[in-house]
Amino acid sequence: MKVDKKILKRVVKVLLNKLPKEESVLIKVADDLSLVQDLYRKDKTFRNIILNPQLPYEEKEKVINLLAEKASLNEHVVEALKYIVKINKGNILREISDQFSFEVEKFFATVKGEVITAYPIDESLLEEVKKAVESKLGKKVEFEVKQDPSIIAGIIVKAGSYILDSSVRTYLRKLEQQLTSY
C-alpha cells in the first residue's frame, strides 16, 4: 500500500506547529515517533490492528491509549496517531519519524551527518571538520562519529548531500582503475 505523502507531510506540519520549539521537546517527540515507526515496521500484530478496516476505531484507540501509557508518549503524538488511524491512513506510520526529523532539521537549518575514520578521532580535529563543513554548507551540522578500519586511513565526511571521501581505500580504488584502464 502506497504512503500518502501529502497526508504525511500535513500531519507532520500540524504536529510541528502544535509543539513548542524547544530542543528537548522536539527530541522527545522524535524519539516517540521513532518508537511508533519501529513498532509499525517490525510488529505485524500492531500493524494489522492499525490497518484492519473491519476493526472499529474504538478498539484501535484502546491500543493507541495503551501504547501511549506504556511508552509515555507525548500528548500531541497520541493525538496525531489517533487522527491518522481515524482517517484510515495508518500506513504513513511507516515513514512518520523520518519525515518529522527531516522537517525539524529544515526548521533549525541543521543537517545530520557522519564522520567515518579508521581510528578514533580527537575532539579538536572533529571540531575543525565540523566548522569546515558548516561553513561550506551554511548550516549547522550534527555529526555521528563512526569507525571503519576498512578505509585504512583518512576520513569520510557525509552531511546531507555533501560527501567528502579522502580515505586511502578510495584512493587505492581510483589508482587501480587508472592502472587497469591502460
C-alpha positions in Angstrom: 0.0 0.0 0.0 1.4 3.4 -1.1 2.1 6.0 1.5 0.1 9.2 1.0 2.9 11.8 1.1 0.5 14.7 1.2 -1.2 13.5 4.3 2.1 12.5 5.9 3.5 16.0 5.4 0.4 17.7 6.6 0.3 15.6 9.8 3.9 16.3 10.5 3.5 20.1 9.8 0.4 20.2 12.2 2.4 18.3 14.8 5.3 20.7 14.5 3.0 23.7 14.7 1.5 22.5 18.0 4.8 21.8 19.7 7.0 24.4 21.4 10.2 25.0 19.5 12.4 23.7 22.3 15.1 21.2 21.6 14.2 18.9 24.5 10.5 18.7 23.4 11.4 18.1 19.8 13.9 15.3 20.7 11.2 13.6 22.9 8.7 13.8 20.1 11.2 12.5 17.5 12.0 9.6 19.9 8.3 8.8 20.3 7.7 8.9 16.6 10.7 6.7 16.0 9.4 4.2 18.5 6.0 4.2 16.8 7.6 3.8 13.3 9.8 0.9 14.5 6.7 -0.8 16.1 4.8 -0.4 12.9 7.6 -1.7 10.7 8.6 -4.7 13.0 5.4 -5.7 14.8 3.0 -7.4 12.5 0.2 -7.6 15.1 0.4 -3.8 15.7 0.4 -3.1 12.0 -2.6 -5.4 11.4 -4.6 -3.7 14.2 -3.8 -0.3 12.8 -4.6 -1.2 9.2 -7.6 -3.5 9.7 -10.6 -1.7 8.1 -13.1 -4.1 9.9 -11.8 -3.3 13.4 -13.8 -0.4 14.9 -11.9 2.8 15.6 -12.7 2.5 19.3 -10.7 -0.8 19.5 -7.8 0.9 17.7 -8.0 3.8 20.0 -7.7 1.5 23.0 -4.4 0.1 21.6 -3.1 3.6 21.0 -4.0 4.6 24.5 -2.3 1.5 25.9 0.8 2.2 23.9 0.8 5.9 25.0 0.6 4.9 28.6 3.3 2.2 28.4 5.7 4.3 26.4 4.8 7.7 28.0 4.2 9.2 24.5 3.8 12.9 24.1 0.2 14.0 24.0 0.5 15.6 20.6 2.0 12.3 19.2 -1.0 10.4 20.6 -3.4 13.0 19.1 -1.6 12.6 15.7 -1.8 8.8 15.9 -5.5 8.8 16.7 -6.1 11.2 13.7 -4.1 9.0 11.4 -6.0 5.9 12.4 -9.3 7.7 12.3 -8.8 8.7 8.6 -7.5 5.2 7.7 -4.0 6.3 6.7 -2.2 4.1 9.2 0.5 3.2 6.6 2.0 6.6 7.0 3.4 5.4 10.3 6.0 3.6 8.2 7.7 7.0 7.4 6.4 9.4 10.0 9.6 9.6 12.1 11.8 10.1 9.1 9.6 12.9 7.8 9.4 14.6 11.2 13.2 14.5 11.6 13.6 16.0 8.1 11.2 18.9 8.9 12.9 19.6 12.3 16.3 19.7 10.6 14.9 22.0 8.0 13.3 24.2 10.6 16.5 24.6 12.6 18.7 24.6 9.5 20.6 21.6 10.8 21.9 18.6 8.9 22.7 15.2 10.3 26.0 13.8 9.1 28.6 11.3 9.9 32.3 11.2 10.1 34.0 7.9 9.3 37.6 7.3 10.3 39.8 4.2 10.5 41.0 5.2 14.0 39.5 7.2 16.9 39.4 10.9 16.1 40.2 13.5 18.8 37.6 16.3 19.6 39.7 19.2 18.3 40.1 17.6 14.9 36.4 16.7 14.8 35.6 20.3 15.7 37.7 21.6 12.8 36.0 19.2 10.4 32.6 20.4 11.7 33.5 24.1 11.3 34.7 23.5 7.7 31.6 21.5 6.7 29.3 24.0 8.4 30.9 26.9 6.5 30.7 25.0 3.3 27.0 24.1 3.7 25.9 27.3 5.6 24.0 25.1 8.1 24.6 23.6 11.5 25.8 20.0 11.3 25.3 17.3 13.9 27.9 14.6 13.4 27.8 10.9 14.4 31.3 9.5 14.5 31.9 6.0 13.3 35.0 3.9 12.9 35.6 1.6 9.9 39.1 0.1 9.8 38.5 -1.0 6.1 39.1 2.6 5.0 42.7 2.1 6.1 43.3 5.8 6.9 41.9 9.2 6.1 38.4 10.4 6.6 34.9 10.2 5.0 32.5 13.1 5.8 28.8 12.9 4.9 26.4 15.7 5.6 23.1 15.9 3.7 24.1 15.6 0.0 27.7 16.6 0.7 30.2 13.8 0.7 34.0 14.1 1.1 35.8 10.9 0.8 39.6 11.2 1.3 40.1 7.7 2.5 43.1 5.6 1.5 40.7 2.8 0.4 39.1 5.1 -2.2 42.4 6.5 -3.3 43.7 2.9 -3.9 40.5 2.0 -5.8 40.9 5.0 -8.1 44.6 4.2 -8.6 43.6 0.6 -9.5 41.1 1.8 -12.0 43.6 4.1 -13.7 46.3 1.4 -13.9 43.9 -1.3 -15.3 42.4 1.1 -17.9 45.6 1.1 -20.0 
